[in-house]
Structures are given as structure tokens and as C-alpha cells.
Amino acid sequence: MIFEKLKRIKMLLIDVDGVLTDGSIIYNDRGAETKVFNVKDGLGLKLLMAAGIQAGIVTGRTSNALYYRCKNLGITHIFDGVRDKAAVLKFVSDQTKISANEIAFVGDDLPDLPIMRLVGLPIAVADAHETVLAKADMVTSAKGGNGAIREICEMILKAQGLWGKIEEKF
């Protein structure tokens, strides 16, 4: 059943803190926030987008570090400072003409539940809150910020028969 859901995914939406990062927030002496991103997750997202599957960010926090990372990866669908993640889903679906059923969302904590209830494939990272784990159709083996997004990207690409062509390029 998960395989069938992975086959129809046209967009992957991702929370940031605790999913694309390990949840740590680092401030320097001047109060600037920095984040640590996993290079494997980044490559996974680039491969996914190169295969024609869109990626986007839906997060409750705002961070310049996130914008730099998204620019580096080529992610243009960025929704930060979001209080109602479910409302973003309707906007994204209307803008991209991708139905909620063709969208996967990766979350880790309680604010992610409203959007997870509406997407075609709700995914939780391995170290997500127990309530989020219970609501997810799929749980990664990797923790947030430690390759979980790469794992998901590869699963989508493999389910859609696209992985072989990617391997051939390397």
C-alpha cells in the first residue's frame, strides 16, 4: 500500500526543524541563528527535483539559514512562519495543480498533524513525537537531520521506476 502511495507522489513537502535538521537551533554571539543540514538529504532533494518531482518547505519558524539552503538546492516553494500548515496545503495544491492525494508531507511534531491528515502520504521521521508516529503512514529508519529526507527521496524515485536512470548517471 505504501508503494502505491509513493508511486503517485508529485510533490514532497517538508517541515524543517526536527526533519530537515536534527532539531537543534544554534545562535552565535551576535544572536544570529544557524542550522545544520545534511548533505545527503540535499542530494536526495536535488535528485528528486531533477526527476520532475517538486519539493517544498512548510515550517512554523523563520530562518535566513533556511533560505540560503533552499537557494542552494533550488527549492522555490518555501512557506515559513506558518501557523496553519493545513491552509498551506490548499494554497500549494491550487498553485501547482497537484492534488493533496499526490503530495507527501514529512513531519516530526504536533504542529505537523493538521497537514499530515490531509496529504496522500503522511510521513514521520524515526525520532518524531509518538502521536505523529501513530498518524504517519510511513516512518523513516533515519532520524530527522540524519538522512531521513534522502531515504524518502530514494523511496519515491524507486517506486516510480526512476532510480535506475539516476544510478546510471553516476
C-alpha positions in Angstrom: 0.0 0.0 0.0 2.9 2.4 0.8 4.5 1.5 -2.5 1.3 2.6 -4.4 1.2 5.8 -2.5 4.9 6.5 -3.3 4.2 5.9 -7.0 1.7 8.7 -7.2 3.7 11.4 -5.4 4.3 14.5 -7.4 5.4 16.8 -4.6 7.2 16.3 -1.3 6.6 18.9 1.4 8.9 19.0 4.4 9.0 20.5 7.8 12.4 21.9 8.8 13.3 21.7 12.5 13.5 18.1 13.5 13.1 16.9 9.9 15.5 18.6 7.6 17.6 19.3 10.7 18.1 17.3 13.9 16.0 19.9 15.7 19.0 21.9 17.2 18.9 25.6 17.0 22.3 27.3 17.3 22.8 31.0 18.0 26.1 32.7 17.6 27.4 35.5 19.9 25.5 38.1 17.8 22.2 36.3 18.1 22.2 35.0 14.5 20.6 31.6 14.2 22.3 28.9 12.2 21.2 25.4 11.3 23.0 22.2 10.4 21.7 20.5 7.2 22.7 17.0 6.0 24.4 16.9 2.6 22.8 13.5 1.8 19.3 15.0 2.3 20.3 17.8 0.0 21.4 15.4 -2.8 18.3 13.4 -2.4 16.2 16.5 -2.9 18.2 17.6 -5.9 17.8 14.1 -7.5 14.0 14.2 -6.7 13.5 17.6 -8.3 15.7 16.7 -11.3 13.3 13.7 -11.9 10.4 16.1 -12.1 9.0 15.7 -8.5 8.6 19.1 -6.8 9.8 19.8 -3.3 8.7 22.5 -0.8 9.2 23.6 2.7 6.4 24.2 5.3 7.6 25.3 8.6 6.5 27.3 11.7 9.8 29.1 12.1 11.6 31.7 10.0 15.3 31.5 9.4 17.7 33.1 7.0 19.8 29.9 7.1 16.8 28.0 5.6 16.6 30.5 2.7 20.3 30.0 1.9 19.9 26.2 2.0 16.8 26.4 -0.2 18.5 28.6 -2.7 21.4 26.2 -2.8 19.1 23.3 -3.5 16.8 25.1 -5.9 13.7 24.9 -3.7 11.3 27.7 -4.5 8.2 26.6 -2.6 9.1 28.0 0.8 6.4 28.6 3.4 7.9 29.8 6.7 6.4 31.3 9.8 3.3 29.2 9.1 0.8 28.7 12.0 -1.8 26.7 9.9 0.1 24.2 7.8 -3.2 22.7 6.6 -4.1 26.0 4.9 -0.8 26.0 3.1 -1.7 22.6 1.5 -4.7 24.1 -0.2 -2.7 27.1 -1.5 0.1 24.8 -2.8 -2.4 22.4 -4.4 -4.2 25.3 -6.1 -0.9 26.9 -7.3 0.7 23.7 -8.6 -2.4 21.9 -9.7 -1.2 18.9 -7.7 -3.9 17.3 -5.7 -3.4 16.7 -1.9 -3.6 13.0 -2.7 -0.4 13.3 -4.8 1.5 15.2 -2.1 3.6 13.7 0.7 4.5 15.6 3.9 7.3 14.8 6.3 6.8 15.9 9.9 8.0 15.3 13.4 5.9 17.1 15.9 2.3 18.1 16.9 2.1 21.2 14.6 2.5 18.9 11.7 -0.6 16.8 12.4 -3.2 19.0 10.6 -1.4 18.8 7.2 -0.5 15.2 7.7 -4.2 14.4 8.0 -4.8 15.8 4.5 -2.0 14.7 2.3 -1.8 11.5 0.3 1.2 10.2 2.2 1.9 11.4 5.7 5.5 10.5 6.7 7.2 10.8 10.1 11.0 10.7 10.8 12.2 8.0 13.1 12.5 10.3 16.2 9.2 12.0 15.7 6.8 12.6 18.6 4.8 9.4 19.4 1.5 11.0 18.3 3.0 11.9 14.9 4.4 8.4 14.6 1.0 6.9 15.2 -0.6 9.2 12.5 2.0 8.5 9.8 1.5 6.0 7.0 5.3 5.7 6.8 8.2 6.2 9.2 11.8 6.6 8.2 14.5 4.5 9.7 16.7 7.6 9.9 16.2 10.4 12.4 15.5 14.0 11.4 18.5 15.7 10.0 20.4 12.4 9.6 19.4 11.2 6.2 15.6 10.8 6.6 14.8 13.0 3.7 17.3 11.2 1.4 15.7 7.9 2.4 12.3 9.3 1.4 13.5 10.7 -1.9 15.1 7.4 -2.9 11.9 5.5 -1.9 9.8 7.8 -4.1 12.2 7.5 -7.0 12.5 3.8 -6.8 8.7 3.3 -6.5 8.3 5.4 -9.7 10.9 3.5 -11.6 13.3 6.4 -11.8 16.2 5.3 -9.6 17.9 3.1 -12.3 18.4 6.1 -14.6 19.8 8.1 -11.7 22.3 5.4 -10.8 23.4 5.2 -14.4 24.4 8.9 -14.4 26.9 8.2 -11.6 
